[in-house]
Amino acid sequence: MNCLYCEEKILCDDAVIPENNGKAAMHVNCEMRGVIGSVAHLERRCSCFVPGSTESDPPGMTRREAADAAVTLWRQQEKSRLGE
């Protein structure tokens, strides 16, 4: 089975979010990327914050790598926000 977001194969040791129909799933970080946005969004460089910006996922990364990068940044930002 492949991830609905990144389309990479889901391996037995991958953390996944199953879909209701049981025939589709996403890696946890791919699912989170859909909620928290791209690295550029988290850094407020995307078109949500900068009119006309085309910034999104880091260039040269696969969709899964970009999802992992976004989740890593989000976690760092949350730790900072919470004073940890």
Residue, then its C-alpha position, 0 to 999 in steps of 0.5 A: m500500500n502506498c501513502l496517499y500524500c507522498e505515494e511512497k510505499i508504507l512499510c510495516d514499521d512506518a507510523v501510519i494513519p489509516e483511512n476509514n475504508g481500510k484501503a488507504a493510509m498516510h504516514v503520520n508526518c504526511e498527514m501532519r504536513g496537510v494540517i501544519g503546512s509546508v516549511a515555508h508556511l511555518e516560517r511565514r514565507c509562503s503566499c499566506f503571509v507574503p503576497g505573490s510568494t511561490e515558496s513551499d516545500p524545500p527544493g530537492m526534497t521528496r514529498r515525504e522528506a518535506a513532510d518530515a522537515a515540516v514536522t521537525l520544524w513544527r515540533q521545534q517551534e512548539k518547544s520554543r513556544l512552550g518554553e521547553 
